[in-house]
């Protein structure tokens, strides 16, 4: 019996590859956008320019990776943007420009992210409050806390070694010239996220919960623990994005505004189902890169910035409509 089960098991890399194949449209769209931008500015694909594009995209890609764990398990994390803001403002206030404070401040910030993720996951799982309501309340709480501790205006400063993750470079790299630290962090974390999602039980269990929570519980999956872990992944990714954005753009009370919606839009572009049960990490990362490429193209075309919000809304509405259409079609096929 065990030999039969072993023989029919599908390797994780084949499952991941099949999922990427189903999400192929996002990669095609990304290539089209890059080609269009290159047509408008041929220097875009030069190493220095393209690496700078990746550097700007890194925070959103990391946010989307964390958001994916929550979305595939059937929830949303609307607190990501406010946690990014709190990370930047609290980091500047605690470090106060002193490089000696950087590392313990970063540990404190990740501790805050851990607590936020555990709280969101516990309230959603044990009190059965919808994640939309839970994280919306957390969004307001974190935003209010950030404004309270700073008095409504940026205070303190981020030390140079803190900002290095967003703005520093490794100089004189063969073929590339300047290699941003943010790109190195992006590639390392992307590999980690892909591993956790596709090669460990965490990703499989999150998908199972999003597909059918009751069936997952009956199969022996500890639903609250997986959901809490998913929210923790999302919160820690927000802290990481905040550290990078603090280095990239400095201290601002608006640094995280709207980032949670951009992360959800990126995940949707990558083919994840907003109702849970379907998603793919490489496609989610590509979705974030596609969204950043789209914003870059809109800038090149001289279109106003509010168009970005319109595009994100259209993506989310389209994704929900498509998911509903698929559900109706699947029901009709089963009835037939």
N, C-alpha and C positions, 0 to 999 in steps of 0.2 A: 504493500500500500504506500509506504513512504517513498519507494523508488518511483512509483507512478506520479506522486505529487512533485518529486524533484524533477522528473523528466518534463513535466508540463509547466514548471515555473519559467517565467520570462525574465531574463536579466534586466537589472535596473536601467542599464545604459540603453537597452532597446526600447523600454517604456518611455524614457526621456526623449529619445530620438523620434519616436512616433508622435509624442506630444508636440515636439518642435515642428514636425511636419504638418500637423494640423493647424499650427499657428503661423504657417509660412506667409500668409498675406502681410503680416506686420513687417517681416523682413523685406518683402518686395516694396512695400510703401516706403520703408526707410531708404532703400537703394534709390528709389525714384526721387525722394526729397534731396538726398545727397547729390544726385546727378543734377537736379535743378539748381541747387545752391552753387554747385561748381560751375554750372553754365553762367550764372550771374557773376560769380567771383572765382575764377580759375585757381586762385591761390588757396582756396578753402581746403583742398586735399593735400597741400604741402604739409609735411610732418609737424612743423611748429603751429600752424593754424589749426590742424585737425586735433592735435593734442590739447590745444587750448579749448576747443569745442568739447572734448571729452572732460576736461577739467570743469567746465561750466555745467556739464550734464551730470557729473558724479553725484552731487547731493540728491537730485531727483531720482536717479537710478537706485541709489541705496534706499531711499524712502519707499520706492515702488516695490523693492524686494521685500522689505519688512511688511508692507501693506498686503502683499500677496498671501502671506501666511494667514492673515485675518480674513481676507476675502474668500479664500477657498474653503475656510471652515464655516462660512455662512454669516460673516459679520462685516463691520466697517470700523475703521479707526479714524475718527474725525479730529482726534487730539494731536495728531502729528505736527501740524503747523504751529500750534501754540507751544508745544514742547520744544520745537526748534527755536522759537522766540525766547522762551525761558532759558534755554541752554546758552544762547548768545548773551543775553542781558545778565543772567546770574554769573556766567563765566567772567564777564568783564568786571562785575562788581566784586566778586570774590578774589580774583587774581590781581586786580587793580594795577595792571601793567608790570608786575614783578615776575620775571621768568622763573624765579624759585618757587612760585606758587602754582605753576602750570599743572604739574602732574597730580597733586592732591586735589586740585579743583576739577580736573577731568574725572577722577575717581568719584568725586561727589556728584558730578553731573550724571554719570552713568548710574550711580546709586538712585538718584531721583528718577531716572528713566525706568529703572527696574521696579521701583515702587509704583510708578504710574501704570506700567504694564500689568503688574500683579493686581492692582486695584481694578482696572478696567476688565480684566479677565475674570476676577472673582465676582464682581457685581453682575456681570453678564451671565456667568455660569451658575452661581449659587442663588442669587436673587432673581434670576431670569428676567432681568431688565434688558430690553433690546439694546444691542450694541450701539445703534444709532443714537439713542437717548443717553446712554452711559457716556459715550465719548464726546457727545455734544456738550454735556455738562462738564466733562473734564476740559474740553476746549476753553470754555468760559472761565473755569476755575484757574487754569494755568495762565491764561491771558491776563486775568485780573491780578494774579499773584505777581506776574512779571511787572505789571504797571505799578503795583503797590510797592515792591521793594526798590524800584528805581524812581518812584515819584513821577512817573509818566514821561521821563526823558532818560536817554542813555547816561549811565554813570560808570566811572571807572574806565578801564582800558584792557584790551586783550594783549598779553605779552607776545613778543615776536615768535617765541618757540611754540606758543599756542596757535598763532596764525599760520605757522609753517605748513600745517596740513592742508590749508586752502590756497596758499599763495606762493610757497617756496618751490624751487626747482633743483633738480640735479643737473649741473652744467656739463657741457662737452660730452654728451652721450653719442657714441657713433651712430650715424645715419639719422638720428632724431634731433640732435642739438640739445635743447633743454627739455628735460623730462619732469613734468609736474609731480610732486608728491601725491597730489589728489588722485592722479591716474593710477599710481601704484596702489594706493589704498583701495581704489575702485576695483582693480583687477583681483586683488587678494580677497576682498569681501565678496565679490561676485562668485569666485570659485567656492568660497565657504557657503554662500547661500545656495548655490546649485547643489552642492554636496548634501546639505541639510534637507533640502526639499525633495531631491530625487533619489538619494542613496541612503537615507535613514528612515526610520519608522515615523518620524515627526511629520514629514510631508505626506506620506501615505495616510496616516491617521487623520490629518487635517482635511484631506480630500474626502475621506470616508465620512467624516462628521458633516461636512458641507453637503454631501450627496444625500445622506439619510442619517440624521443624528440618532434616532431610535435604534436603527439597525446597527450602527457603529457601537452603541452602548451594549446591545445584546451580544455583539461579537467580542466583547471584553475590553473595548477601548475606554480608557478613563477620560471621558469627555471634558470635564472641568480642567483637568491637568493640561490637556492638549490645547484647549482654548486659552488658558492663562499663558502657556508658553508662546502661543501665536501672538498674543498682545504684547508680551515681553519683547519678542523679536521686533515687533513694529516700533515699540517705544525706544529700544536701544538703537535701532536704525535712525530714528528721529534725532537722538542725541548726537550720533555720528555725523548726520547731515548738518546739524547745527554747528558743530565744531568746524566743519569744513566751510560752511557759509560765513561763520564769523571770521575765518581767515581770509576768505575771498572778498567779502564786501564790508567787513567791519561791523561795528555795533549799531543796530537799528531796532526800533521798537516794532517795525513792520516786516522784519526779515522773514518770518515764517508765514505771513498772511497768504492763504490760499494754497499752500503747498500740499495739504491733505487731499484737496480736490484734484490737483495735478497728479498726485501719486495714484489715486483711484482711476483717473482717466488713463494713465499709463498702463495700469494693470488690465484695464478693459481693452485697450488697444492691443495688448498682448494675448487676447483671446480668453481671459479668465471670465467665468460666469459670475455675475454680481450676486446671484443667489447661492453661490458656493458649489463645491463639488467638481470644478474644472479649473485648471490653471497650469502654467508652465513657467519656470523661473527664467530661462534664457529669453523667452518671448516677452515676459514682463520687463526685463531689463531693456530689450529692444524697443518695447513700447515707450519707455521713458526716453530713450534716445531719439525715437521717432517724434515724440512730442516736442523735445528740445529742438530738433531739426526743423519742425514745423514753425516753432516760434522764431527761429533764426531766419527762415524763409520769409515769414511775414514782415520781419524787420527789414530785410533786403528789398521787399516789394513796397516798403513805405506805408504799410497799413497800420492803423492806430492800435495801441496796446489793448483796448477793450475787446478787440477781436479775439484775443486769447481766451477770455472768459466765455465768449460765445462758442468758440470751438470746443472747449472742454464740456460745456453743457450739451452741445450736440452729440459729442462722443458718448456721454453717459446716457442720454435719452435713447440714442440709437442702440446702445448695448442692452438696455433694459427691454426695449421693443424686440430686439432680435432674440433675446433669451425667452421672452414670452411666446414669440412665434415658434421657436424650437420646441417649447413645452407643449404647445397646442398640437403641433405637427406630430410629436412623439406619441401623444395621447391618441390621435387619430389613427396612427399606424398600429398601435396596440389594439385599438378597437376593431380595426379591420382584420 
